[in-house]
Amino acid sequence: MRSSTPRSWKKIWLQLHWYVGLFGGALFVLTSLTGSLLVFYKTIDEWLNPDQLIRTPGNARPLSEILAGAQAAHPEWSAPDTLIFPLHDRDTFHAWFKDPAVAPTGEHWHVVAVDPSTARPLSDRRWGAFFVSVIYELHQELLLGRPGEIFVGIMALFLLLSVISGLYLWWPKPGKLRRALTFQPGNSLIRTHYDLHKLTGLAGAMLLTLLALTGFYLEFPNVVTPVVRWFSPVGDASPEGQPQSELQAGVSKIPLEQAVAIARMTFPNAQTMWIGLPQHERDSYSVGLRQPGEVRQAGGQTEVWIDQYSGIVRRITDWRRFTRGETFLSWLFPLHNGEAFGLAGRWMVFAAGFTPLLLYGTALRMWWLKRDAHRRRREH
């Protein structure tokens, strides 16, 4: 039996690359372009909705008043699940409420913006009903819920396969590297589009690979984390693994200000990013902080769990003491949205989101030109 020749292998990879691009290309374009928008989603949201910003920054009101202001938007609901702190001088507090009228399988969230200086609610928006939230859900789940997340996660692997097959097809023969790295002017229109396709793919290959791998993790963390645990310990971050408060008869829970103060005493150089409020009698406060040097800029990766009755610190997550596995996982989201490398990293990811559009456009154009050429040859 004759073994496969390099030419036959190249034909197989070419067909694989073609069919993956044909059937997955439009989805690659959709998820990549929405991902580009999400790199600057907060800036875009503030630009589209200036009512989310405060006009006259001043001294912030106590957290208890901020909470009361948020609850004024939904007085019939329990406390918000999370209170996110302002990120800049004109930013507001954002309280996240879970709509109790919706079943857990189809939960809806409301985001209430509260003016820090007046504790007055400025807006009440349902997640999934305003522009950036629609873009977020379109990017993450194609507006299809968990089935959409599974589909997007699988398509991330197909994107990876498309990149790998494209690099294989591009790989030059000895002495042909210079030609493979340059655009050849004066060629046919098909060859011109081929050069545009190969050079665009080559320029974006590394970032697309990174985005595909990190995107797969974000859709399937429960698949990736056990694999990482084979090499390094990783703590349990699931809701079931969070520390519990100890019930005390006749004792009220401590106020928000005290919980935040305890967390700040634990990490005095950290910035408070958010606080998770107890939803049940055994829950603990969870205070998210960002220490200097943390790679996760918008949310931080340091966390303190505090007993809601006694104020005892039940658990600490300190990014400086992460295992190698925890450090690896902590980098994946900041790499996916570019914040790991600051504003320059965000712009790189933003630009990379347009790569699939260029690849898909040049591929379709080549297909159309070849089809037209074949048709004209048949007619003559």
C-alpha positions as CSV (number, residue, x, y, z in Angstrom):
1,M,0.0,0.0,0.0
2,R,1.4,3.4,-1.1
3,S,2.0,5.9,1.7
4,S,0.5,9.4,1.4
5,T,2.6,11.9,-0.5
6,P,3.2,15.5,0.8
7,R,1.0,16.7,-2.1
8,S,-1.9,14.4,-1.0
9,W,-1.5,15.5,2.6
10,K,-1.6,19.2,1.5
11,K,-4.8,18.5,-0.5
12,I,-6.4,17.0,2.6
13,W,-5.4,20.0,4.7
14,L,-6.6,22.4,2.0
15,Q,-10.0,20.7,2.0
16,L,-10.2,20.8,5.8
17,H,-9.2,24.5,5.8
18,W,-11.8,25.2,3.2
19,Y,-14.7,23.5,4.8
20,V,-14.0,24.8,8.3
21,G,-13.8,28.3,6.8
22,L,-16.9,27.8,4.7
23,F,-19.2,26.5,7.5
24,G,-17.7,28.4,10.4
25,G,-16.4,31.6,8.8
26,A,-19.5,33.6,9.3
27,L,-19.7,32.6,13.0
28,F,-16.0,33.4,13.4
29,V,-16.7,36.9,12.0
30,L,-19.6,37.4,14.3
31,T,-17.9,36.4,17.5
32,S,-14.7,38.2,16.7
33,L,-16.4,41.5,15.8
34,T,-18.6,41.4,18.9
35,G,-15.5,40.6,20.9
36,S,-13.8,43.7,19.5
37,L,-16.7,45.8,20.7
38,L,-16.6,44.2,24.2
39,V,-12.9,45.2,24.6
40,F,-14.2,48.7,25.3
41,Y,-17.7,47.8,26.4
42,K,-17.8,50.1,29.4
43,T,-16.6,53.1,27.4
44,I,-19.1,52.4,24.7
45,D,-21.9,52.0,27.2
46,E,-21.0,55.3,28.9
47,W,-20.9,57.0,25.5
48,L,-24.3,55.7,24.4
49,N,-25.8,56.3,27.9
50,P,-24.4,59.4,29.4
51,D,-27.0,59.2,32.2
52,Q,-24.8,56.5,33.6
53,L,-22.3,59.1,34.6
54,I,-22.4,61.7,37.4
55,R,-22.2,65.3,36.4
56,T,-20.7,66.8,39.6
57,P,-18.4,64.4,41.4
58,G,-18.3,64.8,45.2
59,N,-17.8,63.0,48.4
60,A,-19.3,59.5,48.3
61,R,-22.2,58.7,50.6
62,P,-21.9,55.8,53.1
63,L,-22.3,52.4,51.5
64,S,-25.5,51.8,53.5
65,E,-27.1,54.8,51.8
66,I,-25.8,53.6,48.4
67,L,-27.5,50.2,49.1
68,A,-30.7,51.9,50.2
69,G,-30.7,54.0,47.0
70,A,-30.3,50.9,44.9
71,Q,-33.1,49.1,46.7
72,A,-35.3,52.1,46.1
73,A,-35.5,51.0,42.5
74,H,-36.8,47.6,43.6
75,P,-38.2,47.9,47.1
76,E,-40.1,44.6,46.8
77,W,-36.9,42.6,46.0
78,S,-34.2,41.4,48.4
79,A,-30.7,42.9,48.6
80,P,-28.7,43.0,45.3
81,D,-26.4,40.1,44.7
82,T,-23.4,42.3,44.0
83,L,-22.5,46.0,44.4
84,I,-19.7,47.1,41.9
85,F,-17.7,50.1,42.9
86,P,-16.9,53.1,40.6
87,L,-13.8,52.7,38.4
88,H,-13.3,56.5,37.8
89,D,-14.3,59.9,39.1
90,R,-17.5,60.1,37.1
91,D,-18.5,56.5,37.4
92,T,-21.4,55.2,39.5
93,F,-22.0,52.2,41.8
94,H,-23.8,49.4,39.9
95,A,-26.1,47.1,41.9
96,W,-26.9,43.7,40.3
97,F,-30.3,42.4,41.2
98,K,-31.7,39.0,40.3
99,D,-35.3,39.1,39.3
100,P,-37.1,36.9,41.7
101,A,-40.1,36.4,39.4
102,V,-38.0,34.4,36.9
103,A,-37.2,30.8,37.3
104,P,-33.5,29.9,38.0
105,T,-33.2,28.2,34.6
106,G,-34.0,31.5,32.9
107,E,-32.8,34.1,35.4
108,H,-32.8,37.8,34.5
109,W,-30.6,40.4,36.0
110,H,-31.3,44.1,36.6
111,V,-28.5,46.7,36.9
112,V,-29.2,49.8,39.0
113,A,-26.8,52.7,38.7
114,V,-26.5,54.8,41.9
115,D,-24.9,58.2,42.1
116,P,-22.1,58.0,44.7
117,S,-22.5,61.6,45.9
118,T,-26.3,61.6,46.4
119,A,-27.1,57.8,46.7
120,R,-29.8,58.4,44.2
121,P,-30.6,55.7,41.6
122,L,-29.9,57.0,38.1
123,S,-31.1,54.1,36.0
124,D,-32.5,50.6,36.1
125,R,-31.7,48.4,33.2
126,R,-32.4,44.7,32.5
127,W,-29.3,42.8,31.3
128,G,-29.9,41.7,27.8
129,A,-32.1,44.7,26.9
130,F,-29.4,47.4,26.3
131,F,-26.8,47.5,23.5
132,V,-23.6,46.3,25.2
133,S,-25.4,43.6,27.1
134,V,-26.9,42.3,23.9
135,I,-23.5,42.3,22.3
136,Y,-22.1,40.5,25.3
137,E,-24.7,37.7,25.2
138,L,-24.4,37.5,21.4
139,H,-20.6,37.0,21.8
140,Q,-20.9,34.5,24.6
141,E,-24.0,32.5,23.8
142,L,-25.5,33.7,20.5
143,L,-28.6,34.7,22.5
144,L,-29.3,31.0,22.9
145,G,-28.4,30.4,26.6
146,R,-26.3,27.5,27.6
147,P,-26.7,25.6,24.3
148,G,-25.3,28.7,22.6
149,E,-22.3,28.7,25.0
150,I,-21.6,25.1,24.1
151,F,-21.8,25.8,20.4
152,V,-19.5,28.9,20.7
153,G,-17.0,26.9,22.8
154,I,-16.9,24.1,20.2
155,M,-16.5,26.7,17.4
156,A,-13.5,28.1,19.3
157,L,-11.8,24.7,18.6
158,F,-12.7,25.0,14.9
159,L,-11.2,28.4,14.8
160,L,-8.0,26.9,16.2
161,L,-8.2,24.2,13.6
162,S,-8.6,26.8,10.9
163,V,-5.5,28.7,12.1
164,I,-3.4,25.5,12.3
165,S,-4.4,24.3,8.9
166,G,-3.8,27.7,7.4
167,L,-0.3,27.8,8.8
168,Y,0.4,24.3,7.5
169,L,-0.7,25.4,4.0
170,W,1.3,28.6,4.2
171,W,4.5,26.9,5.4
172,P,7.1,27.6,2.7
173,K,9.5,25.2,1.1
174,P,13.2,25.8,1.6
175,G,14.3,29.0,-0.1
176,K,10.8,30.3,-0.5
177,L,10.4,32.1,2.8
178,R,10.9,35.6,1.4
179,R,8.2,35.0,-1.2
180,A,5.9,33.5,1.5
181,L,6.3,36.7,3.6
182,T,5.7,39.3,0.9
183,F,2.9,40.5,-1.3
184,Q,3.5,39.9,-5.0
185,P,2.3,42.8,-7.1
186,G,1.3,42.4,-10.8
187,N,-0.3,39.0,-10.4
188,S,-3.8,37.9,-11.2
189,L,-6.7,39.1,-9.1
190,I,-7.0,35.6,-7.6
191,R,-3.3,35.6,-6.6
192,T,-3.7,39.1,-5.2
193,H,-6.5,38.0,-3.0
194,Y,-4.5,34.9,-2.0
195,D,-1.6,37.0,-0.9
196,L,-4.0,39.3,1.1
197,H,-5.5,36.2,2.7
198,K,-2.2,34.5,3.6
199,L,-0.6,37.7,5.0
200,T,-3.6,38.6,7.0
201,G,-3.8,35.1,8.5
202,L,-0.1,35.1,9.2
203,A,-0.3,38.4,11.0
204,G,-3.2,37.4,13.1
205,A,-2.4,33.7,13.7
206,M,-0.9,34.1,17.2
207,L,-3.6,36.4,18.5
208,L,-6.4,34.3,17.0
209,T,-4.9,31.1,18.6
210,L,-4.7,32.9,21.9
211,L,-8.3,34.1,21.6
212,A,-9.6,30.7,20.6
213,L,-7.9,28.9,23.5
214,T,-8.9,31.5,26.1
215,G,-12.4,31.6,24.7
216,F,-12.7,27.8,25.0
217,Y,-11.8,28.1,28.7
218,L,-14.4,30.9,29.3
219,E,-17.1,28.7,27.9
220,F,-15.9,25.4,29.5
221,P,-14.1,26.3,32.7
222,N,-15.3,23.0,34.3
223,V,-13.4,21.1,31.5
224,V,-10.2,23.1,31.6
225,T,-9.8,23.5,35.4
226,P,-9.6,19.7,36.1
227,V,-6.9,19.4,33.4
228,V,-4.9,22.2,35.0
229,R,-5.3,20.4,38.4
230,W,-3.3,17.5,37.0
231,F,-0.2,19.8,37.0
232,S,-0.9,22.1,39.9
233,P,-3.4,22.6,42.7
234,V,-6.4,24.9,42.0
235,G,-8.8,26.0,44.7
236,D,-12.5,25.4,44.6
237,A,-14.1,28.6,43.2
238,S,-17.7,27.2,42.8
239,P,-20.6,28.6,44.9
240,E,-20.8,25.3,46.8
241,G,-17.2,25.8,47.9
242,Q,-17.6,29.2,49.4
243,P,-17.3,29.6,53.2
244,Q,-20.4,29.8,55.3
245,S,-21.3,32.2,58.1
246,E,-22.0,30.8,61.6
247,L,-25.6,31.4,62.7
248,Q,-26.0,33.4,65.9
249,A,-29.4,33.7,67.5
250,G,-30.5,37.4,67.9
251,V,-27.4,38.8,66.1
252,S,-27.9,41.0,63.1
253,K,-25.5,41.0,60.2
254,I,-22.8,43.6,60.2
255,P,-23.2,46.6,57.9
256,L,-21.5,46.9,54.5
257,E,-19.1,49.6,55.7
258,Q,-17.8,47.2,58.4
259,A,-17.3,44.3,56.0
260,V,-15.4,46.5,53.5
261,A,-13.3,48.0,56.4
262,I,-12.3,44.4,57.5
263,A,-11.3,43.5,54.0
264,R,-9.3,46.7,53.6
265,M,-7.5,46.1,56.9
266,T,-6.6,42.6,55.5
267,F,-5.2,44.2,52.3
268,P,-4.5,47.9,53.1
269,N,-2.9,48.7,49.8
270,A,-5.7,47.2,47.7
271,Q,-8.6,49.0,45.9
272,T,-12.1,47.8,46.6
273,M,-13.7,46.6,43.4
274,W,-17.0,45.0,44.4
275,I,-18.8,43.4,47.3
276,G,-21.0,40.3,47.2
277,L,-24.0,40.6,49.6
278,P,-25.4,37.6,51.5
279,Q,-28.5,36.2,50.0
280,H,-29.2,33.6,52.6
281,E,-28.7,33.3,56.3
282,R,-25.6,31.1,56.0
283,D,-23.9,33.2,53.2
284,S,-20.8,35.3,53.9
285,Y,-19.9,38.7,52.6
286,S,-17.3,38.5,49.8
287,V,-15.3,41.6,49.1
288,G,-13.3,41.8,45.8
289,L,-10.1,43.8,45.8
290,R,-7.3,44.6,43.4
291,Q,-3.8,44.8,44.7
292,P,-1.0,46.6,42.9
293,G,0.4,44.5,40.0
294,E,-2.7,42.3,39.5
295,V,-3.3,41.3,35.9
296,R,-7.1,41.5,36.2
297,Q,-7.6,45.3,36.0
298,A,-11.4,45.7,36.0
299,G,-12.3,43.3,38.8
300,G,-9.3,42.2,40.7
301,Q,-8.5,38.7,41.8
302,T,-8.0,39.2,45.6
303,E,-11.1,38.3,47.6
304,V,-12.0,38.2,51.3
305,W,-14.9,36.2,52.7
306,I,-16.3,37.7,55.9
307,D,-18.9,36.2,58.3
308,Q,-22.0,38.3,58.0
309,Y,-22.7,38.1,61.8
310,S,-19.4,38.1,63.6
311,G,-17.2,39.8,61.0
312,I,-14.6,37.0,61.2
313,V,-12.6,36.5,58.1
314,R,-13.5,33.1,56.8
315,R,-11.2,32.8,53.8
316,I,-8.7,34.9,51.9
317,T,-7.7,34.6,48.2
318,D,-4.4,36.5,47.7
319,W,-3.2,36.6,44.1
320,R,0.4,36.8,45.4
321,R,0.0,33.3,46.8
322,F,-1.6,31.7,43.8
323,T,-0.3,28.3,42.8
324,R,1.0,28.0,39.3
325,G,-2.3,26.5,38.2
326,E,-4.3,29.3,39.7
327,T,-1.9,31.9,38.2
328,F,-2.3,30.3,34.8
329,L,-6.1,30.4,35.0
330,S,-6.1,33.9,36.4
331,W,-4.4,35.1,33.2
332,L,-6.9,33.6,30.7
333,F,-9.7,36.2,30.9
334,P,-7.3,39.2,31.0
335,L,-5.6,37.8,27.9
336,H,-8.9,37.2,26.2
337,N,-10.0,40.9,26.5
338,G,-6.5,42.3,26.3
339,E,-6.4,44.0,29.7
340,A,-3.4,41.9,30.7
341,F,-1.2,44.3,28.8
342,G,-3.1,47.6,29.5
343,L,-4.5,49.8,26.8
344,A,-2.0,48.5,24.2
345,G,-3.2,45.0,24.8
346,R,-6.8,46.0,24.4
347,W,-6.2,47.7,21.1
348,M,-4.3,44.6,19.9
349,V,-7.3,42.4,20.7
350,F,-9.7,45.0,19.2
351,A,-7.7,44.9,15.9
352,A,-7.5,41.1,16.0
353,G,-11.2,40.9,16.0
354,F,-11.3,42.2,12.4
355,T,-8.9,39.5,11.2
356,P,-11.6,36.8,10.5
357,L,-13.6,39.4,8.6
358,L,-10.7,40.0,6.2
359,L,-9.9,36.3,6.0
360,Y,-13.5,35.4,5.2
361,G,-13.9,38.2,2.7
362,T,-10.8,37.3,0.8
363,A,-11.6,33.6,0.8
364,L,-15.1,34.2,-0.5
365,R,-13.7,36.6,-3.2
366,M,-11.2,33.9,-4.3
367,W,-14.0,31.3,-4.5
368,W,-16.2,33.6,-6.6
369,L,-13.3,34.5,-9.0
370,K,-12.4,30.9,-9.5
371,R,-16.0,30.0,-10.0
372,D,-16.4,32.7,-12.6
373,A,-13.2,31.6,-14.3
374,H,-14.4,28.0,-14.5
375,R,-17.8,29.1,-15.9
376,R,-16.1,31.2,-18.7
377,R,-13.9,28.3,-19.7
378,R,-16.9,26.0,-20.0
379,E,-18.6,28.6,-22.2
380,H,-15.7,28.7,-24.6
